[in-house]
Amino acid sequence: MADICPARSEPTLSFTQGLILGQLSVVLLLAAFIKFFIFGDPPSPEVVASIRATDRRSRTLAHKKSILSLRETNALQLVQNPALNKKHVLRPGPPTLTIGSILSKTYYKVDSHQPESLDWFNVLIAQTIAQFRSDAQHDDAILSSLSKALNGTARPDFLDEIKVTELSLGEDFPIFSNCRIIPVDEDGLSFGTGKAFDANMATREGARLQARMDVDLSDMITLAVETKLLLNYPKRLSAVLPVALAVSVVRFSGTLSISFIPSNPSNNEPAKMIFTFLDDYRLDFSIRSLLGSRSRLQDVPKIAQLVESRLHRWFDERCVEPRFQEIALPNMWPRKKNTRGGDETISDVERSMSKTKGVDIAKDVREEARKEIEAEAHGGADRVPDSLRYRHRPRAEEEFPGAGSMPGSMPGAMP
């Protein structure tokens, strides 16, 4: 019996109809992308700030939970193995700074002291910022520095040279207020929350004092740049898209935390001052953009969201707890390696003097030093050679003609 071939199903759409349908689907996708991704209405600043605050708070709580779990693990290990808790002390070290003595001698009560307004501190900070703005306008120093930083080695290949077109450092000043001292443990967590503060117990557990103050700034600090996006595929400079971007900081409010870490001479670690911002800060930007050369797209919302998100991430990764910035404080007492003179040679003295007073003064100093060294090498002042003695104390017969005669008298005449 011969096999019967099944009948072929005819296509319901022709080639032309399929091509048209495919083109329409691509056009619809592009239209949806342009409408919702590029020109879509961005969420309100309040909603965005609330979402970011929630994310930061969850990250901070997760960090605290990890620290507390690590402490519980270490405590359990000490209970199971008491030998780990033994400390071998070879000799008593120098007395350390105790927060109890500092608080008692400065008459500061952590539990009952009222927050300070910091009005005097605001005036000093305002003067410092005003001087910084004045120095920045001199010879356009800050413009050249920013241009070098933006066009450094980290600039990607698809970006052309970045030019700074506008720079404004603002006119207002930050206001610091509500300063209070809070004891924290070695990990930066609040010490003894909900309990009376015990300075002796806090000192034994490695606590330190932390100053927290509120910061508020409402200003317009603007940086505007322009560049070109380069498309180098399939060949170099296949397409060029001019881009202009202006970013302005319009408001910042948050809590600044500053603490002091004493030095550790045994590990050769200097004293440090660390600062960070708590996760309850608010940072608002105003971003303007311009794409294209002829048919320009102005203030694209999605570009503003991407830039703002990138700036918030950069700030969170550097200055928001649990991350912090530390500044090493210099030692106020002089060290032998920083002193000048004594063991220096004559050439070193000449080199240091020539930088300040010129080569001629250095030569004179070298000559005088050489004479003094030669005089000390021959036995001090009692053994100074006759040439030096005569030079400093000439004899009477050399100073005045005629031995034993008075100045102005005739030789041989009686007085």
DOKE-697497 format. One record per residue (C-alpha): x, y, z; residue in three letters. Coordinates in steps of 0.5 Angstrom, whole numbers, padded with zeros to 4 digits, always signed. Layout:
<panus>
XYZALA
...
</panus>
This chain:
<panus>
+0000+0000+0000MET
+0003+0007-0002ALA
+0004+0012+0003ASP
+0000+0018+0003ILE
+0003+0025+0003CYS
+0000+0029+0008PRO
-0003+0036+0005ALA
+0001+0042+0006ARG
-0002+0048+0010SER
-0002+0054+0006GLU
+0001+0060+0010PRO
-0005+0065+0012THR
-0001+0071+0011LEU
+0003+0073+0005SER
+0010+0075+0005PHE
+0008+0083+0004THR
+0004+0082+0010GLN
+0009+0079+0014GLY
+0014+0084+0013LEU
+0009+0090+0014ILE
+0007+0087+0021LEU
+0014+0086+0023GLY
+0016+0093+0021GLN
+0010+0096+0025LEU
+0012+0092+0031SER
+0019+0095+0031VAL
+0016+0102+0030VAL
+0011+0100+0036LEU
+0017+0098+0040LEU
+0021+0104+0039LEU
+0015+0109+0040ALA
+0014+0105+0047ALA
+0021+0106+0049PHE
+0022+0113+0047ILE
+0015+0115+0050LYS
+0016+0111+0057PHE
+0024+0111+0057PHE
+0026+0117+0055ILE
+0020+0122+0055PHE
+0016+0119+0061GLY
+0015+0123+0067ASP
+0020+0122+0073PRO
+0017+0120+0080PRO
+0016+0126+0085SER
+0022+0128+0089PRO
+0019+0126+0095GLU
+0018+0119+0093VAL
+0025+0118+0090VAL
+0028+0121+0097ALA
+0023+0116+0101SER
+0025+0110+0097ILE
+0033+0112+0097ARG
+0032+0113+0105ALA
+0029+0106+0106THR
+0034+0103+0102ASP
+0040+0106+0106ARG
+0036+0105+0112ARG
+0036+0097+0111SER
+0043+0097+0109ARG
+0045+0100+0116THR
+0041+0095+0119LEU
+0044+0090+0116ALA
+0051+0092+0118HIS
+0049+0093+0125LYS
+0046+0086+0125LYS
+0052+0083+0122SER
+0056+0086+0127ILE
+0052+0084+0133LEU
+0052+0077+0130SER
+0059+0077+0130LEU
+0060+0079+0137ARG
+0055+0074+0139GLU
+0059+0068+0136THR
+0066+0071+0139ASN
+0063+0071+0146ALA
+0060+0064+0145LEU
+0067+0062+0143GLN
+0070+0065+0149LEU
+0065+0061+0153VAL
+0067+0055+0150GLN
+0074+0056+0150ASN
+0076+0060+0156PRO
+0084+0060+0154ALA
+0082+0065+0149LEU
+0080+0070+0154ASN
+0087+0070+0158LYS
+0091+0076+0156LYS
+0099+0076+0158HIS
+0101+0083+0160VAL
+0109+0084+0160LEU
+0109+0091+0162ARG
+0104+0096+0164PRO
+0103+0101+0158GLY
+0102+0109+0158PRO
+0096+0111+0161PRO
+0090+0112+0156THR
+0085+0117+0155LEU
+0079+0115+0159THR
+0072+0118+0156ILE
+0070+0119+0164GLY
+0076+0123+0166SER
+0075+0128+0160ILE
+0067+0128+0161LEU
+0068+0130+0168SER
+0074+0135+0167LYS
+0070+0139+0162THR
+0063+0138+0166TYR
+0059+0135+0160TYR
+0054+0130+0162LYS
+0052+0126+0156VAL
+0045+0124+0159ASP
+0043+0131+0161SER
+0047+0136+0157HIS
+0043+0140+0152GLN
+0045+0141+0144PRO
+0049+0147+0142GLU
+0047+0152+0137SER
+0054+0152+0134LEU
+0053+0160+0132ASP
+0060+0161+0133TRP
+0062+0155+0129PHE
+0058+0157+0123ASN
+0061+0164+0122VAL
+0068+0161+0122LEU
+0066+0156+0117ILE
+0063+0162+0113ALA
+0069+0166+0113GLN
+0073+0160+0111THR
+0068+0158+0105ILE
+0068+0165+0103ALA
+0076+0166+0102GLN
+0076+0159+0098PHE
+0071+0162+0093ARG
+0075+0168+0093SER
+0081+0164+0092ASP
+0078+0160+0086ALA
+0076+0166+0082GLN
+0084+0168+0082HIS
+0087+0166+0075ASP
+0081+0161+0074ASP
+0085+0156+0078ALA
+0079+0151+0080ILE
+0077+0151+0072LEU
+0084+0149+0070SER
+0084+0144+0076SER
+0077+0141+0074LEU
+0079+0140+0067SER
+0085+0136+0068LYS
+0081+0132+0073ALA
+0075+0131+0068LEU
+0080+0129+0062ASN
+0085+0125+0066GLY
+0087+0117+0065THR
+0080+0115+0067ALA
+0076+0118+0061ARG
+0073+0113+0057PRO
+0074+0112+0049ASP
+0067+0114+0047PHE
+0068+0121+0050LEU
+0071+0127+0047ASP
+0075+0132+0051GLU
+0070+0135+0056ILE
+0070+0142+0057LYS
+0067+0146+0063VAL
+0063+0151+0061THR
+0060+0154+0067GLU
+0062+0153+0075LEU
+0058+0157+0081SER
+0060+0155+0088LEU
+0054+0158+0091GLY
+0053+0164+0095GLU
+0050+0161+0101ASP
+0053+0158+0107PHE
+0052+0151+0111PRO
+0048+0152+0117ILE
+0051+0147+0123PHE
+0046+0146+0129SER
+0044+0141+0135ASN
+0051+0139+0136CYS
+0051+0133+0142ARG
+0056+0128+0144ILE
+0054+0121+0144ILE
+0059+0115+0146PRO
+0059+0110+0141VAL
+0063+0103+0141ASP
+0069+0101+0137GLU
+0064+0099+0131ASP
+0061+0106+0131GLY
+0054+0103+0134LEU
+0051+0107+0140SER
+0053+0105+0147PHE
+0048+0103+0152GLY
+0042+0105+0148THR
+0036+0106+0153GLY
+0041+0106+0159LYS
+0045+0110+0164ALA
+0051+0112+0161PHE
+0057+0109+0165ASP
+0064+0112+0163ALA
+0068+0106+0167ASN
+0064+0101+0163MET
+0065+0104+0157ALA
+0072+0105+0157THR
+0073+0098+0159ARG
+0069+0096+0152GLU
+0073+0101+0148GLY
+0068+0106+0147ALA
+0069+0113+0144ARG
+0066+0120+0144LEU
+0062+0122+0138GLN
+0060+0129+0136ALA
+0054+0129+0132ARG
+0051+0135+0129MET
+0045+0137+0124ASP
+0047+0140+0117VAL
+0043+0144+0112ASP
+0045+0148+0106LEU
+0040+0151+0101SER
+0044+0154+0095ASP
+0045+0153+0088MET
+0052+0150+0086ILE
+0053+0148+0079THR
+0058+0145+0074LEU
+0056+0145+0067ALA
+0060+0141+0062VAL
+0060+0139+0054GLU
+0063+0134+0050THR
+0061+0129+0045LYS
+0059+0122+0045LEU
+0064+0118+0039LEU
+0061+0112+0036LEU
+0068+0108+0033ASN
+0064+0102+0030TYR
+0065+0099+0025PRO
+0070+0105+0024LYS
+0073+0110+0028ARG
+0068+0116+0028LEU
+0062+0113+0025SER
+0057+0118+0029ALA
+0058+0124+0033VAL
+0053+0126+0038LEU
+0054+0133+0042PRO
+0052+0133+0049VAL
+0051+0138+0054ALA
+0050+0137+0062LEU
+0049+0142+0068ALA
+0049+0139+0075VAL
+0047+0143+0081SER
+0046+0142+0088VAL
+0040+0145+0091VAL
+0039+0142+0098ARG
+0043+0138+0103PHE
+0041+0136+0110SER
+0043+0131+0114GLY
+0047+0129+0120THR
+0055+0129+0121LEU
+0058+0125+0125SER
+0066+0126+0128ILE
+0070+0122+0132SER
+0077+0122+0135PHE
+0081+0116+0135ILE
+0088+0116+0139PRO
+0094+0114+0136SER
+0097+0107+0138ASN
+0105+0108+0138PRO
+0106+0101+0139SER
+0103+0100+0132ASN
+0106+0106+0129ASN
+0099+0109+0128GLU
+0098+0116+0128PRO
+0092+0120+0131ALA
+0086+0120+0127LYS
+0079+0124+0126MET
+0074+0120+0122ILE
+0067+0123+0119PHE
+0061+0120+0116THR
+0054+0122+0115PHE
+0048+0118+0118LEU
+0043+0115+0113ASP
+0038+0120+0114ASP
+0041+0125+0109TYR
+0037+0129+0104ARG
+0041+0131+0097LEU
+0037+0134+0092ASP
+0040+0136+0085PHE
+0037+0140+0079SER
+0040+0137+0072ILE
+0039+0140+0065ARG
+0041+0136+0059SER
+0042+0137+0052LEU
+0043+0132+0046LEU
+0044+0133+0039GLY
+0047+0139+0034SER
+0041+0140+0030ARG
+0034+0137+0032SER
+0036+0137+0040ARG
+0033+0134+0046LEU
+0033+0138+0052GLN
+0032+0136+0059ASP
+0031+0128+0058VAL
+0028+0126+0064PRO
+0031+0119+0064LYS
+0038+0122+0063ILE
+0037+0126+0069ALA
+0035+0120+0073GLN
+0041+0116+0071LEU
+0046+0122+0073VAL
+0043+0123+0080GLU
+0043+0116+0081SER
+0050+0115+0080ARG
+0052+0121+0084LEU
+0048+0119+0090HIS
+0052+0112+0089ARG
+0058+0116+0089TRP
+0056+0119+0096PHE
+0054+0113+0099ASP
+0060+0109+0098GLU
+0065+0114+0101ARG
+0061+0118+0106CYS
+0055+0115+0109VAL
+0055+0110+0114GLU
+0058+0105+0115PRO
+0063+0108+0111ARG
+0067+0114+0113PHE
+0073+0118+0111GLN
+0079+0119+0116GLU
+0084+0124+0117ILE
+0091+0123+0120ALA
+0093+0128+0125LEU
+0100+0130+0125PRO
+0104+0130+0131ASN
+0105+0136+0135MET
+0111+0135+0138TRP
+0118+0136+0134PRO
+0122+0129+0132ARG
+0129+0129+0131LYS
+0128+0127+0124LYS
+0125+0134+0123ASN
+0130+0138+0126THR
+0135+0142+0122ARG
+0142+0143+0124GLY
+0147+0139+0129GLY
+0149+0133+0125ASP
+0148+0137+0118GLU
+0154+0138+0114THR
+0157+0145+0111ILE
+0154+0143+0104SER
+0147+0142+0107ASP
+0147+0149+0111VAL
+0149+0152+0105GLU
+0144+0149+0101ARG
+0138+0150+0106SER
+0141+0158+0106MET
+0141+0159+0099SER
+0134+0157+0098LYS
+0132+0163+0103THR
+0137+0168+0103LYS
+0141+0167+0097GLY
+0148+0164+0095VAL
+0152+0170+0098ASP
+0149+0169+0105ILE
+0150+0162+0105ALA
+0157+0163+0103LYS
+0158+0167+0109ASP
+0155+0162+0113VAL
+0160+0157+0111ARG
+0166+0161+0112GLU
+0164+0163+0119GLU
+0162+0156+0121ALA
+0169+0153+0118ARG
+0173+0158+0122LYS
+0169+0156+0128GLU
+0170+0149+0127ILE
+0178+0150+0126GLU
+0178+0154+0132ALA
+0175+0148+0137GLU
+0179+0143+0133ALA
+0185+0146+0136HIS
+0183+0146+0143GLY
+0178+0152+0144GLY
+0179+0159+0146ALA
+0186+0158+0150ASP
+0189+0155+0144ARG
+0187+0160+0139VAL
+0193+0161+0134PRO
+0196+0168+0134ASP
+0193+0169+0127SER
+0186+0169+0130LEU
+0188+0172+0137ARG
+0192+0178+0133TYR
+0186+0179+0128ARG
+0181+0180+0134HIS
+0185+0183+0139ARG
+0191+0187+0136PRO
+0197+0189+0140ARG
+0198+0196+0142ALA
+0204+0197+0138GLU
+0200+0195+0132GLU
+0194+0199+0133GLU
+0198+0206+0135PHE
+0205+0207+0132PRO
+0210+0208+0138GLY
+0211+0203+0144ALA
+0208+0206+0150GLY
+0206+0213+0147SER
+0199+0216+0148MET
+0195+0217+0141PRO
+0196+0224+0139GLY
+0203+0225+0143SER
+0210+0226+0140MET
+0215+0220+0140PRO
+0219+0221+0147GLY
+0215+0227+0149ALA
+0213+0226+0157MET
+0206+0226+0159PRO
</panus>
